[in-house]
Amino acid sequence: MAEIHAKESPERVLELERWGAVFDRTWQGRIHQRPFGAHTYPRLAHIGDRTGLELLRTLQDRAVHTNRVDVQMEVTVFKLLKSGGRLAGALAYRRLDGSLILYRCGGLLLASGGAGKMYRVTSNSWESTGDGTALAYDAGAQLRDMEMVQFHPTGMVWPAGVRGILVTEGVRGEGGVLRNMDGDRFMERYDHERMELSSRDIVARAINSEVGAGRGSPHGGVFLDITHRKPEFIKRKLPSMYEQFLKLAKVDITKQPMEVAPTIHYAMGGVRVDAETGATTVPGLYAAGEVAAGLHGANRLGGNSLSDLLVFGKRAGEGAAAAALSTSRSANATLDQGEVDDAVAVLMAPLDRPAGENPYQLQVEIQETMSKYAPIVRDGPGLETGLEKILELGARAKVCGTGGSPSLAFNPGWHTAHDLHSMLVNAEALLRSAQERKESRGAHARSDFPKTDTELDDMNFIVEKSPEGMVVRAQRRPPLPDYLAEAVQHSYARYTPEERE
Ligand SMILES: Cc1cc2nc3c(=O)[nH]c(=O)nc-3n(C[C@H](O)[C@H](O)[C@H](O)COP(=O)(O)OP(=O)(O)OC[C@H]3O[C@@H](n4cnc5c(N)ncnc54)[C@H](O)[C@@H]3O)c2cc1C
C-alpha cells in the first residue's frame, strides 16, 4: 500500500488541481511542499492550513455535478445485508425524520471515517463513532491493527469546552517550538535531531511525560510558540490557527504561545482491505479512507491521510463499481426479508424503552473508560480492567432507551443509542488487540513491554466475529519483495540501532 501510495499520490494531486483545488505555490509557480513530522523531505502539498476543507469542497462539487451521482444527505447506515455470502444491501434511516431506506447493491464502499469519539478528548467530529468498522465486523469482515490509534501531540486544552480541537502540525512545520512550564525546549531530550518535527507518537509521549513530571502548563499541557515568526507570515501560513485561537481562546498566536496537549486523532487500524482494490474479506464490500487499515501501519505521518483518501478512494471506488457491474440484477434483488425485519426491530427498540439506560451517560462512560485504561502509555492490568468495563457497558447498552423522547424526527438520543454499539465494537477490538501486542511500537506504547520486539515486525493482529464473540489472532505478513525490502533497509540505515528502537 505504501508503494502504491507513493507512486500514485502526485497524479491524484494534479487531478484535484484540474478539478479546481489550487495548491499553494513556490515563487517559481510549482506546488509548494511543506515539512511535517518525521518526513525525510518536505513533501506535503497543501492549501494553506485548510487542505482538507478544500479537498472536500472540490470533490463535493465534482460529485454533485457528475451525471448519475445521487447524493443522499443526513442518512445513517445501520446494518449491512448479505445474500448468498456476498454484500447485497444496507438498511439506513434518515436522521431528519427517522424514515427508513433499504438499499440493494452489488457493491458497497465504506468511507465512514474514524472512531475518535470513543475517547473523551479528541480532534474528531461527533460523527466519528467508528460505524464503518462495526458495520463491517457485524457483516463478517476482518479488522486489523485495531490497537493502533494515534494521539496527535497538539490539541487545544483551554478553555475546557474546546479541549481536543486540533492544532495543526503545520504550526511546528512552520517553525513552532514546544516549551514546558520552565521554558525548556524539552524535545531536545526526546529526539534531539528532529526536535518538534519528530513523529507524532514521540512528541505526544514527550508532552505526556512533561505534564506527568509536573512541568506542564497551567491547564495540563505545554506551550507551543511561533511568536518568533513575523505576524504577517503567521497569518498567511496559518490563517485557520490564527482565527481559531483568537475566537475560541482569546489568544493572539502572533504574540502569545498556545497551550496544547495530546488529543485522539486517527485510527490506523480498521477494516482489512486488499491493497489494489479496497476489497474487504466480505465479497462485494469495499472500504477506503480512515475506516480501512493497512497503509499507515503503527504510525501515520501527517498529511498521509488526505493522500490516502485520494489514492485508495479512487481504487476502491473502481473496485466496488466493478463488483456492482459484475453482479446480476436478480442476485442483488434477493434480500432476506426476515433479516431486514429483525434489523428494523433492533433499530426501533430504544424508542420503546423511554426509561432504559441513558445513552448519553453510557457514551460518557465509554469515553472515560477508554481514556483511563487505553491511554498514551498502556499496561496489561489497565487493558484488562478496561475490557471488563467495556463488556459491562455493552450489556447495559443493550437495554438503553432514547433518553426520554419517543419521536423518530431528529432524535439525538435515539441516534446516540445506536452509536454506542459502534463505539463498543471499536473499543473492544482495540483493547483485545492491545492486550495481544506485548511490545511497544509506533502509537502502541506499553509500560510493561517498553521495547519493540523484532519478532513482531511482520505481525498483524486480526479481529473477527466468531459464534463465541470477538476473537483476535496474530497473522504474519508475507515477506516484502526484494526491491521494497531494500528500500526499507536503506531508510532504516539512516538511524542508529538506539534510534530505531
Ligand atoms: C481536525 C482534523 C484535521 C486533520 N488534518 C489533516 C491534514 O492536514 N492532513 C491529513 O492528511 N489528514 C488530516 N486529518 C485526518 C483526515 O482528515 C481524516 O483521516 C480523513 O478526513 C478521513 O476521511 P474519510 O473520508 O475516511 O472519513 P470522514 O472524512 O471522517 O468522512 C466520513 C463520513 O462518513 C459519514 N458516516 C459515518 N458513519 C456513517 C453511517 N453509519 N452512515 C452514513 N454515513 C456515515 C460521516 O458522517 C462522514 O461524513 C485531520 C483530521 C482532523 C479531525
PDBQT file of the ligand as one rigid body, heavy atoms in Angstrom, charges set to zero:
ROOT
HETATM    1  C1  LIG A 601      -9.236  18.422  12.618  1.00  0.00    +0.000 C 
HETATM    2  C2  LIG A 601      -8.560  17.462  11.702  1.00  0.00    +0.000 A 
HETATM    3  C3  LIG A 601      -7.551  17.890  10.862  1.00  0.00    +0.000 A 
HETATM    4  C4  LIG A 601      -6.909  16.992  10.015  1.00  0.00    +0.000 A 
HETATM    5  N1  LIG A 601      -5.923  17.440   9.207  1.00  0.00    +0.000 NA
HETATM    6  C5  LIG A 601      -5.328  16.584   8.353  1.00  0.00    +0.000 A 
HETATM    7  C6  LIG A 601      -4.327  17.026   7.458  1.00  0.00    +0.000 A 
HETATM    8  O1  LIG A 601      -3.950  18.190   7.452  1.00  0.00    +0.000 OA
HETATM    9  N2  LIG A 601      -3.782  16.113   6.620  1.00  0.00    +0.000 N 
HETATM   10  C7  LIG A 601      -4.156  14.813   6.608  1.00  0.00    +0.000 A 
HETATM   11  O2  LIG A 601      -3.642  14.040   5.810  1.00  0.00    +0.000 OA
HETATM   12  N3  LIG A 601      -5.112  14.367   7.445  1.00  0.00    +0.000 NA
HETATM   13  C8  LIG A 601      -5.702  15.207   8.310  1.00  0.00    +0.000 A 
HETATM   14  N4  LIG A 601      -6.667  14.751   9.164  1.00  0.00    +0.000 N 
HETATM   15  C9  LIG A 601      -7.126  13.368   9.050  1.00  0.00    +0.000 C 
HETATM   16  C10 LIG A 601      -8.104  13.265   7.895  1.00  0.00    +0.000 C 
HETATM   17  O3  LIG A 601      -8.820  14.466   7.767  1.00  0.00    +0.000 OA
HETATM   18  C11 LIG A 601      -9.110  12.141   8.098  1.00  0.00    +0.000 C 
HETATM   19  O4  LIG A 601      -8.419  10.955   8.354  1.00  0.00    +0.000 OA
HETATM   20  C12 LIG A 601      -9.947  11.998   6.853  1.00  0.00    +0.000 C 
HETATM   21  O5  LIG A 601     -10.752  13.141   6.658  1.00  0.00    +0.000 OA
HETATM   22  C13 LIG A 601     -10.834  10.787   6.905  1.00  0.00    +0.000 C 
HETATM   23  O6  LIG A 601     -11.585  10.797   5.721  1.00  0.00    +0.000 OA
HETATM   24  P1  LIG A 601     -12.691   9.720   5.429  1.00  0.00    +0.000 P 
HETATM   25  O7  LIG A 601     -13.302  10.090   4.105  1.00  0.00    +0.000 OA
HETATM   26  O8  LIG A 601     -12.129   8.370   5.602  1.00  0.00    +0.000 OA
HETATM   27  O9  LIG A 601     -13.737   9.945   6.587  1.00  0.00    +0.000 OA
HETATM   28  P2  LIG A 601     -14.531  11.314   7.093  1.00  0.00    +0.000 P 
HETATM   29  O10 LIG A 601     -13.928  12.479   6.386  1.00  0.00    +0.000 OA
HETATM   30  O11 LIG A 601     -14.489  11.217   8.540  1.00  0.00    +0.000 OA
HETATM   31  O12 LIG A 601     -15.930  11.078   6.486  1.00  0.00    +0.000 OA
HETATM   32  C14 LIG A 601     -16.740  10.041   6.954  1.00  0.00    +0.000 C 
HETATM   33  C15 LIG A 601     -18.165  10.346   6.555  1.00  0.00    +0.000 C 
HETATM   34  O13 LIG A 601     -18.954   9.174   6.771  1.00  0.00    +0.000 OA
HETATM   35  C16 LIG A 601     -20.136   9.550   7.442  1.00  0.00    +0.000 C 
HETATM   36  N5  LIG A 601     -20.636   8.416   8.233  1.00  0.00    +0.000 N 
HETATM   37  C17 LIG A 601     -20.080   7.853   9.345  1.00  0.00    +0.000 A 
HETATM   38  N6  LIG A 601     -20.832   6.846   9.780  1.00  0.00    +0.000 NA
HETATM   39  C18 LIG A 601     -21.880   6.734   8.925  1.00  0.00    +0.000 A 
HETATM   40  C19 LIG A 601     -23.013   5.878   8.840  1.00  0.00    +0.000 A 
HETATM   41  N7  LIG A 601     -23.247   4.908   9.744  1.00  0.00    +0.000 N 
HETATM   42  N8  LIG A 601     -23.900   6.059   7.829  1.00  0.00    +0.000 NA
HETATM   43  C20 LIG A 601     -23.700   7.047   6.904  1.00  0.00    +0.000 A 
HETATM   44  N9  LIG A 601     -22.649   7.887   6.935  1.00  0.00    +0.000 NA
HETATM   45  C21 LIG A 601     -21.753   7.731   7.928  1.00  0.00    +0.000 A 
HETATM   46  C22 LIG A 601     -19.745  10.727   8.312  1.00  0.00    +0.000 C 
HETATM   47  O14 LIG A 601     -20.879  11.473   8.641  1.00  0.00    +0.000 OA
HETATM   48  C23 LIG A 601     -18.782  11.464   7.393  1.00  0.00    +0.000 C 
HETATM   49  O15 LIG A 601     -19.468  12.337   6.545  1.00  0.00    +0.000 OA
HETATM   50  C24 LIG A 601      -7.304  15.641  10.021  1.00  0.00    +0.000 A 
HETATM   51  C25 LIG A 601      -8.335  15.198  10.845  1.00  0.00    +0.000 A 
HETATM   52  C26 LIG A 601      -8.957  16.094  11.693  1.00  0.00    +0.000 A 
HETATM   53  C27 LIG A 601     -10.055  15.598  12.607  1.00  0.00    +0.000 C 
ENDROOT
TORSDOF 0
